Amino acid sequence: MRLLPQPEYEETIKESRDERIGWWREARFGMFVHFGIYTALGRHEWAMALENWSAAEYEKFADRFNPAPGAPREWAKLALSAGMKYMVMTSRHHEGFSLWDSKANPYNSVNLGPKRDIVREYVEACREFGLKIGFYTSLIDWHNPDCGAAAYDGAARKRFTDYIYALNEELLTQYGKIDILWFDVASPMAHAEGWNSVEMIQRLRAMQPHIIVNDRARLPEDFGTPEEHITASSGDWEACMTFNGLSWGYIDSNQAGPYSYNACRILRMLNTCASGGGNLLLNIGPRPDGSVPPETIEPLEQVGRWLGRNGDCAYGKMDRSTAGWGFGSGICGTSMKDNTIYLWNWIFPTDGELYVGGTTTRLIGARVLSTGEKVEFEQEKYRIKLKNLSERHRDGIAGVCVVALEFESKPEIIKFAATPALNRGKIYG
């Protein structure tokens, strides 16, 4: 194949991006799965590095890693019931243990531990439940002696980058169509040149022409990946979040439970992502036997039931105009699609009236999203008053009532129109 220089390569990727990433922009919600030898230790996915285990010492833990056959079906089934549309699994984390029958890396789950191809089980489970398939792939490998030396030793760098390419070539040629390649941790190389990223990813894309790739190989690629914070950017982005703020890998459920997200917290994260035009990739760290941590099940199933009734406000390509402060009220979130703005009401008004500011575009209808019941309203110059809301409108699944506001045209957002201190003295209308 003819390899393109970086500017030409990036322009080509840009031209094909809308077609390749269209499904992802509609999906909005996915499941991250961190799984590996660290799971059996139950402390943290960085245990090998943080606890200063040598490669030889750490290898002995591989036989503790023995998930039950078919465990990925449980993950995929939960993802579907949670309203998630895709999954991303750690095919090989930084510890260097590959979860497939790798010829490039004999340190794998077929030779050791469960003696099975976990990646294949995962791919089959995703396809069974209709979920798009993503592979997380680490760019570092603590088990490989060339990893650290690659930063200063040319021969080590050549061996190591060839090794990383071979691993990903296996992943993209042995399991059929793959939808996402999710790189992580580009250290010790400080630039794309160190990883040969322009050449490597072009070759990998040739194997999977419709794949989308994240930005962690020191190239912008298709989408950004803010980690453990939800920060919108101008392009496509995906916030990846742990379930407890403590660890990506499994930690004791009894102790992790109090730190874990409930359904309302997950919906708030999902709203922030949707309003800013991004996705939420929410992690679970399966237990050593591969089962889903119990503290994650009820919140995710609750979110899935809620999305079954309110999904229009979360799925689909969103307009970012209402993101942040300035539209709505202080007790709701928003998302916007075409001529409709959705109010995600976190705290319900006790007096039955909700005031909404931020647009002068004519409102033609308001309804409770989950039931279709009409909501009475009055529109003034700078605000809309929603009337006769009551406790019965709260959604019985998670308590979050969404009101859909339908305008005669795409709403023009005018933030803080009647507040000179915030709009720099400009008075509208």
RODO-2510 file (C-alpha; in nm, 4 decimals, decimal comma):
residues 429
     n   res          X          Y          Z
     1     m     0,0000     0,0000     0,0000
     2     r     0,1093     0,3579    -0,0577
     3     l     0,1712     0,5336     0,2717
     4     l     0,0681     0,8969     0,2927
     5     p     0,2618     1,1728     0,4695
     6     q     0,0915     1,2940     0,7862
     7     p    -0,0893     1,6028     0,6440
     8     e    -0,2322     1,4044     0,3517
     9     y    -0,3228     1,1130     0,5795
    10     e    -0,5088     1,3398     0,8231
    11     e    -0,6981     1,5049     0,5376
    12     t    -0,8036     1,1652     0,4015
    13     i    -0,9265     1,0549     0,7445
    14     k    -1,1163     1,3804     0,7826
    15     e    -1,2911     1,3265     0,4479
    16     s    -1,4138     0,9785     0,5445
    17     r    -1,4911     1,0512     0,9102
    18     d    -1,8585     1,1447     0,8832
    19     e    -1,9397     0,8176     0,7089
    20     r    -1,7331     0,6046     0,9487
    21     i    -1,8338     0,7676     1,2764
    22     g    -2,2004     0,8317     1,2041
    23     w    -2,3248     0,5355     1,4096
    24     w    -2,1075     0,6404     1,7056
    25     r    -2,2500     0,9927     1,7072
    26     e    -2,5971     0,8404     1,7340
    27     a    -2,5031     0,5832     1,9998
    28     r    -2,3967     0,8207     2,2809
    29     f    -2,3533     0,5479     2,5472
    30     g    -2,1092     0,2576     2,5690
    31     m    -1,9591     0,0122     2,8171
    32     f    -1,5871     0,0015     2,8967
    33     v    -1,4596    -0,3301     3,0354
    34     h    -1,1254    -0,3548     3,2160
    35     f    -1,0228    -0,7170     3,2535
    36     g    -0,6852    -0,8831     3,3068
    37     i    -0,4543    -1,0427     3,5619
    38     y    -0,4999    -0,7399     3,7888
    39     t    -0,8626    -0,8504     3,8207
    40     a    -0,7529    -1,1527     4,0229
    41     l    -0,5500    -0,9308     4,2571
    42     g    -0,8520    -0,7084     4,3167
    43     r    -0,6573    -0,3953     4,3984
    44     h    -0,6024    -0,1776     4,0935
    45     e    -0,5245    -0,2216     3,7242
    46     w    -0,1857    -0,0533     3,7810
    47     a    -0,0949    -0,2959     4,0614
    48     m     0,2109    -0,4315     3,8801
    49     a     0,3694    -0,0864     3,8503
    50     l     0,2420     0,0765     4,1688
    51     e     0,3368    -0,2176     4,3897
    52     n     0,6742    -0,2675     4,2145
    53     w     0,6284    -0,6263     4,0990
    54     s     0,8942    -0,7485     3,8570
    55     a     0,7747    -0,9177     3,5388
    56     a     0,8841    -1,2575     3,6702
    57     e     0,7040    -1,2078     4,0018
    58     y     0,3876    -1,0832     3,8365
    59     e     0,3735    -1,3719     3,5901
    60     k     0,2919    -1,6041     3,8797
    61     f    -0,0451    -1,4297     3,9222
    62     a    -0,1579    -1,5377     3,5743
    63     d    -0,2874    -1,8701     3,7015
    64     r    -0,5188    -1,6843     3,9424
    65     f    -0,6916    -1,5285     3,6433
    66     n    -0,9542    -1,7873     3,5511
    67     p    -1,2891    -1,6377     3,4454
    68     a    -1,5818    -1,8713     3,3893
    69     p    -1,6536    -1,9657     3,0269
    70     g    -1,8938    -1,7285     2,8592
    71     a    -1,8508    -1,4464     3,1102
    72     p    -1,8558    -1,1779     2,8355
    73     r    -2,2181    -1,2718     2,7585
    74     e    -2,3105    -1,1341     3,1015
    75     w    -2,1328    -0,8055     3,0274
    76     a    -2,2975    -0,7685     2,6862
    77     k    -2,6406    -0,8587     2,8189
    78     l    -2,6082    -0,5916     3,0881
    79     a    -2,4795    -0,3359     2,8363
    80     l    -2,7837    -0,3914     2,6178
    81     s    -3,0250    -0,3693     2,9106
    82     a    -2,8506    -0,0459     3,0204
    83     g    -2,9241     0,1168     2,6859
    84     m    -2,5613     0,1034     2,5760
    85     k    -2,4898     0,0659     2,2057
    86     y    -2,1265    -0,0473     2,2003
    87     m    -1,8509    -0,1978     2,4139
    88     v    -1,4747    -0,1510     2,4449
    89     m    -1,2720    -0,4221     2,6217
    90     t    -0,9079    -0,4211     2,7279
    91     s    -0,7591    -0,6787     2,4926
    92     r    -0,4220    -0,6181     2,6621
    93     h    -0,3624    -0,3708     2,9419
    94     h    -0,0274    -0,2246     3,0432
    95     e     0,0655    -0,5420     3,2333
    96     g     0,1219    -0,7006     2,8920
    97     f    -0,1106    -1,0019     2,9227
    98     s    -0,2986    -1,0594     2,5953
    99     l    -0,6512    -1,1966     2,6234
   100     w    -0,6319    -1,3838     2,2930
   101     d    -0,4260    -1,6552     2,1231
   102     s    -0,1429    -1,4247     2,0261
   103     k     0,1556    -1,5491     1,8276
   104     a     0,3328    -1,2172     1,8820
   105     n     0,2907    -1,2429     2,2610
   106     p     0,3043    -1,5911     2,4198
   107     y     0,2134    -1,4272     2,7524
   108     n    -0,1564    -1,4712     2,6893
   109     s    -0,4817    -1,6207     2,8134
   110     v    -0,4622    -1,9273     2,5887
   111     n    -0,1219    -2,0356     2,7186
   112     l    -0,1843    -1,9338     3,0807
   113     g    -0,4719    -1,8743     3,3218
   114     p    -0,8070    -1,9709     3,1678
   115     k    -0,6453    -2,1329     2,8583
   116     r    -0,9134    -1,9652     2,6439
   117     d    -0,9463    -1,6823     2,3917
   118     i    -1,1341    -1,4209     2,5954
   119     v    -1,1326    -1,1739     2,3057
   120     r    -1,3199    -1,4231     2,0883
   121     e    -1,5784    -1,4806     2,3629
   122     y    -1,6195    -1,1033     2,3931
   123     v    -1,6599    -1,0500     2,0173
   124     e    -1,9173    -1,3294     1,9947
   125     a    -2,1114    -1,1832     2,2881
   126     c    -2,1173    -0,8355     2,1311
   127     r    -2,2488    -0,9765     1,8060
   128     e    -2,5106    -1,1874     1,9847
   129     f    -2,6528    -0,8800     2,1595
   130     g    -2,6193    -0,6415     1,8643
   131     l    -2,3466    -0,4210     2,0118
   132     k    -2,0682    -0,2501     1,8201
   133     i    -1,7231    -0,3890     1,9030
   134     g    -1,4240    -0,1963     2,0357
   135     f    -1,0742    -0,3133     2,1265
   136     y    -0,8740    -0,1236     2,3870
   137     t    -0,5044    -0,1701     2,3124
   138     s    -0,2205    -0,0394     2,5270
   139     l     0,0803     0,1179     2,3605
   140     i     0,3001     0,0252     2,6553
   141     d     0,3829    -0,3179     2,7914
   142     w     0,5474    -0,3556     3,1317
   143     h     0,6194    -0,7226     3,0624
   144     n     0,8260    -0,6473     2,7503
   145     p     1,1897    -0,5460     2,8244
   146     d     1,2023    -0,3221     2,5158
   147     c     0,9220    -0,0960     2,6388
   148     g     1,1250     0,1406     2,8553
   149     a     1,4376     0,1195     2,6413
   150     a     1,2437     0,2182     2,3306
   151     a     1,2632     0,5826     2,4325
   152     y     1,6410     0,6000     2,3917
   153     d     1,7575     0,2825     2,2121
   154     g     1,6853     0,2751     1,8391
   155     a     1,7066    -0,1028     1,8089
   156     a     1,4740    -0,1505     2,1068
   157     r     1,2315     0,1015     1,9611
   158     k     1,2223    -0,0857     1,6286
   159     r     1,1607    -0,4195     1,8015
   160     f     0,8959    -0,2739     2,0313
   161     t     0,6984    -0,0812     1,7680
   162     d     0,7044    -0,3902     1,5435
   163     y     0,5695    -0,5893     1,8391
   164     i     0,2881    -0,3401     1,9050
   165     y     0,1958    -0,3406     1,5370
   166     a     0,1916    -0,7232     1,5263
   167     l    -0,0412    -0,7396     1,8264
   168     n    -0,2900    -0,5025     1,6685
   169     e    -0,2625    -0,6725     1,3322
   170     e    -0,3728    -0,9952     1,5008
   171     l    -0,6682    -0,8223     1,6641
   172     l    -0,7868    -0,6641     1,3403
   173     t    -0,7509    -0,9712     1,1179
   174     q    -0,8801    -1,2600     1,3312
   175     y    -1,2251    -1,1508     1,4530
   176     g    -1,4156    -1,0073     1,1590
   177     k    -1,5363    -0,6482     1,1457
   178     i    -1,4209    -0,4374     1,4405
   179     d    -1,5692    -0,0923     1,4958
   180     i    -1,3335     0,0883     1,7366
   181     l    -0,9591     0,0799     1,8048
   182     w    -0,8951     0,2475     2,1389
   183     f    -0,5260     0,3196     2,2066
   184     d    -0,3967     0,4070     2,5523
   185     v    -0,0778     0,5507     2,7098
   186     a     0,1667     0,6619     2,4434
   187     s     0,4610     0,6807     2,6857
   188     p     0,7556     0,6535     2,6702
   189     m     0,7474     0,8154     2,3247
   190     a     0,6704     1,1862     2,3310
   191     h     0,5678     1,2214     1,9655
   192     a     0,3860     1,0293     1,6947
   193     e     0,7187     0,9724     1,5207
   194     g     0,8373     0,7635     1,8133
   195     w     0,5506     0,5230     1,7651
   196     n     0,5573     0,5310     1,3863
   197     s     0,1919     0,6193     1,4380
   198     v     0,1267     0,7598     1,0909
   199     e     0,2501     0,4427     0,9236
   200     m     0,1181     0,2011     1,1861
   201     i    -0,2374     0,3314     1,1905
   202     q    -0,2568     0,3605     0,8117
   203     r    -0,1648    -0,0065     0,7848
   204     l    -0,4152    -0,1016     1,0536
   205     r    -0,6908     0,1028     0,8912
   206     a    -0,6308    -0,0819     0,5640
   207     m    -0,7387    -0,4003     0,7451
   208     q    -1,0577    -0,2376     0,8801
   209     p    -1,1526     0,0521     0,6490
   210     h    -1,4587     0,1550     0,8529
   211     i    -1,2943     0,1530     1,1932
   212     i    -1,2802     0,4635     1,4134
   213     v    -0,9673     0,5358     1,6170
   214     n    -0,9127     0,7484     1,9265
   215     d    -0,6484     1,0151     1,9774
   216     r    -0,4028     0,8494     2,2172
   217     a    -0,1322     0,7441     1,9701
   218     r    -0,0119     1,1060     1,9497
   219     l    -0,2357     1,1774     1,6484
   220     p    -0,5755     1,3528     1,6477
   221     e    -0,7520     1,0702     1,4579
   222     d    -1,1333     1,0441     1,4987
   223     f    -1,2281     1,1295     1,8574
   224     g    -1,0871     1,2630     2,1837
   225     t    -1,1002     1,0756     2,5131
   226     p    -1,1169     1,2859     2,8304
   227     e    -1,0620     1,0501     3,1255
   228     e    -1,2430     1,0739     3,4600
   229     h    -1,3813     1,4150     3,3680
   230     i    -1,6482     1,5256     3,1237
   231     t    -1,5138     1,8126     2,9198
   232     a    -1,6638     1,8957     2,5828
   233     s    -1,4416     1,9774     2,2879
   234     s    -1,5141     2,1133     1,9428
   235     g    -1,4714     1,7784     1,7687
   236     d    -1,5973     1,4301     1,8477
   237     w    -1,5218     1,3226     2,2035
   238     e    -1,5965     1,0480     2,4517
   239     a    -1,5661     1,0762     2,8301
   240     c    -1,4391     0,7503     2,9768
   241     m    -1,5374     0,7127     3,3409
   242     t    -1,4783     0,4549     3,6126
   243     f    -1,7837     0,3378     3,8043
   244     n    -1,6451     0,4431     4,1421
   245     g    -1,3729     0,7033     4,0950
   246     l    -1,1195     0,4605     4,2419
   247     s    -1,0200     0,1938     3,9927
   248     w    -1,0808     0,0689     3,6404
   249     g    -1,0096    -0,2883     3,7454
   250     y    -1,2090    -0,4914     3,9946
   251     i    -1,1974    -0,3940     4,3615
   252     d    -1,3976    -0,5470     4,6449
   253     s    -1,7669    -0,4794     4,5793
   254     n    -1,8627    -0,4478     4,9451
   255     q    -1,6142    -0,1666     4,9928
   256     a    -1,6564    -0,0081     4,6487
   257     g    -2,0351     0,0152     4,6759
   258     p    -2,0509     0,3433     4,8717
   259     y    -1,8262     0,5126     4,6134
   260     s    -2,0188     0,3827     4,3117
   261     y    -2,2595     0,5748     4,0918
   262     n    -2,6353     0,5461     4,1267
   263     a    -2,8730     0,5839     3,8312
   264     c    -2,9215     0,9575     3,8797
   265     r    -2,5485     1,0250     3,8760
   266     i    -2,5118     0,8217     3,5569
   267     l    -2,7953     1,0164     3,3946
   268     r    -2,6294     1,3439     3,4872
   269     m    -2,3068     1,2279     3,3208
   270     l    -2,4986     1,1121     3,0158
   271     n    -2,6777     1,4468     2,9947
   272     t    -2,3505     1,6419     3,0123
   273     c    -2,2103     1,4292     2,7320
   274     a    -2,5205     1,4509     2,5128
   275     s    -2,5586     1,8276     2,5542
   276     g    -2,1937     1,8786     2,4593
   277     g    -2,2077     1,6485     2,1579
   278     g    -2,0049     1,3701     2,3211
   279     n    -2,0380     1,0103     2,4317
   280     l    -2,0188     0,8409     2,7707
   281     l    -1,8047     0,5263     2,7985
   282     l    -1,8821     0,3929     3,1463
   283     n    -1,6580     0,1235     3,2893
   284     i    -1,7222    -0,1970     3,4769
   285     g    -1,4378    -0,4069     3,6178
   286     p    -1,5620    -0,7672     3,6202
   287     r    -1,4885    -0,9883     3,9203
   288     p    -1,2182    -1,2581     3,9051
   289     d    -1,4708    -1,5163     3,7837
   290     g    -1,5785    -1,2752     3,5095
   291     s    -1,9146    -1,1924     3,6635
   292     v    -2,0447    -0,8363     3,6766
   293     p    -1,9799    -0,6512     4,0048
   294     p    -2,3168    -0,6468     4,1845
   295     e    -2,3021    -0,2767     4,2698
   296     t    -2,3160    -0,1900     3,8979
   297     i    -2,6162    -0,4000     3,7987
   298     e    -2,9174    -0,2188     3,9455
   299     p    -2,8008     0,1347     3,8535
   300     l    -2,7293     0,0311     3,4942
   301     e    -3,0548    -0,1588     3,4545
   302     q    -3,2407     0,1382     3,6008
   303     v    -3,0741     0,3712     3,3494
   304     g    -3,1687     0,1319     3,0704
   305     r    -3,5332     0,1295     3,1713
   306     w    -3,5318     0,5091     3,1910
   307     l    -3,3728     0,5381     2,8458
   308     g    -3,6383     0,3037     2,7113
   309     r    -3,8920     0,5764     2,7899
   310     n    -3,6782     0,8882     2,7489
   311     g    -3,4146     0,7911     2,4936
   312     d    -3,4921     1,0715     2,2467
   313     c    -3,3214     1,3196     2,4790
   314     a    -2,9970     1,1191     2,4887
   315     y    -2,9460     0,9340     2,1611
   316     g    -2,8748     1,0891     1,8243
   317     k    -2,6668     1,3740     1,6917
   318     m    -2,7147     1,6663     1,9275
   319     d    -2,6810     2,0389     1,8777
   320     r    -2,4343     2,1822     2,1299
   321     s    -2,5969     2,5255     2,1571
   322     t    -2,7583     2,4640     2,4977
   323     a    -2,4478     2,3141     2,6620
   324     g    -2,3365     2,4782     2,9844
   325     w    -2,5039     2,7595     3,1745
   326     g    -2,7448     3,0047     3,0186
   327     f    -3,0357     2,8022     2,8886
   328     g    -3,2981     2,6323     3,1030
   329     s    -3,2999     2,6714     3,4786
   330     g    -3,0575     2,5998     3,7579
   331     i    -3,2297     2,2730     3,8478
   332     c    -3,2275     2,1036     3,5086
   333     g    -2,9940     1,9893     3,2368
   334     t    -3,0608     2,0256     2,8663
   335     s    -3,0006     1,8596     2,5325
   336     m    -3,1066     1,9804     2,1901
   337     k    -3,1902     1,8048     1,8642
   338     d    -3,3368     1,9745     1,5559
   339     n    -3,6217     2,2043     1,6789
   340     t    -3,6569     2,0379     2,0200
   341     i    -3,4894     2,1197     2,3482
   342     y    -3,5143     1,8607     2,6239
   343     l    -3,5178     1,9698     2,9876
   344     w    -3,3776     1,7013     3,2174
   345     n    -3,5335     1,8053     3,5487
   346     w    -3,3101     1,6949     3,8353
   347     i    -3,5024     1,8800     4,1047
   348     f    -3,8735     1,9152     4,0494
   349     p    -4,0400     2,2521     4,1254
   350     t    -4,2555     2,2149     4,4363
   351     d    -4,4965     2,4911     4,3287
   352     g    -4,5733     2,3320     3,9913
   353     e    -4,4126     2,6092     3,7846
   354     l    -4,0802     2,5965     3,6037
   355     y    -3,9231     2,9058     3,4468
   356     v    -3,6903     2,8548     3,1517
   357     g    -3,4713     3,1234     2,9979
   358     g    -3,2381     3,1331     2,7006
   359     t    -3,4371     3,1782     2,3787
   360     t    -3,6955     3,4049     2,2199
   361     t    -3,7862     3,1560     1,9434
   362     r    -4,1588     3,0803     1,9509
   363     l    -4,2520     2,7697     2,1486
   364     i    -4,5319     2,5692     1,9865
   365     g    -4,5624     2,2753     2,2277
   366     a    -4,4374     2,1145     2,5469
   367     r    -4,4829     1,7563     2,6625
   368     v    -4,3567     1,5076     2,9162
   369     l    -4,1207     1,2927     2,7118
   370     s    -4,1905     0,9594     2,8805
   371     t    -4,5711     0,9799     2,8529
   372     g    -4,6482     1,2342     2,5807
   373     e    -4,8716     1,4303     2,8191
   374     k    -4,8976     1,7959     2,7202
   375     v    -4,7575     2,0615     2,9530
   376     e    -4,9217     2,4029     2,9665
   377     f    -4,6950     2,7009     2,9095
   378     e    -4,6787     3,0763     2,8712
   379     q    -4,4028     3,2458     2,6739
   380     e    -4,2820     3,5884     2,7745
   381     k    -4,0170     3,8005     2,6092
   382     y    -3,7144     3,6397     2,7710
   383     r    -3,8526     3,3271     2,9344
   384     i    -4,1006     3,0422     2,9209
   385     k    -4,3175     2,9401     3,2128
   386     l    -4,4186     2,5742     3,2286
   387     k    -4,7342     2,5331     3,4347
   388     n    -4,9219     2,2702     3,6328
   389     l    -4,6287     2,0349     3,6740
   390     s    -4,6754     1,8023     3,9669
   391     e    -4,5156     1,5124     4,1467
   392     r    -4,7011     1,2710     3,9207
   393     h    -4,4870     1,3866     3,6275
   394     r    -4,1666     1,2625     3,7885
   395     d    -4,0428     0,9536     3,6091
   396     g    -4,1001     0,6542     3,8329
   397     i    -3,7774     0,4809     3,7310
   398     a    -3,5129     0,7353     3,8298
   399     g    -3,7213     1,0372     3,9289
   400     v    -3,5857     1,2445     3,6404
   401     c    -3,8686     1,4018     3,4388
   402     v    -3,7815     1,5214     3,0890
   403     v    -3,9964     1,7894     2,9265
   404     a    -3,9623     1,8237     2,5499
   405     l    -3,9978     2,1817     2,4227
   406     e    -4,0854     2,2004     2,0531
   407     f    -4,0172     2,5282     1,8727
   408     e    -4,1399     2,6557     1,5371
   409     s    -3,7807     2,6584     1,4097
   410     k    -3,4355     2,5782     1,5391
   411     p    -3,4153     2,7782     1,8636
   412     e    -3,1826     3,0742     1,8728
   413     i    -3,0028     3,0569     2,2061
   414     i    -2,9686     3,3930     2,3813
   415     k    -2,8045     3,3323     2,7150
   416     f    -2,8692     3,5664     3,0079
   417     a    -3,0679     3,8013     2,7829
   418     a    -3,2019     4,0209     3,0649
   419     t    -2,8938     4,0093     3,2892
   420     p    -2,6489     4,2867     3,1862
   421     a    -2,3910     4,1735     3,4425
   422     l    -2,3576     3,8431     3,2548
   423     n    -2,4221     3,9465     2,8952
   424     r    -2,1774     4,2399     2,9118
   425     g    -2,4519     4,4952     2,9186
   426     k    -2,6179     4,3879     2,5954
   427     i    -2,9991     4,3858     2,6120
   428     y    -3,1731     4,1794     2,3472
   429     g    -3,4989     4,2617     2,1693
***
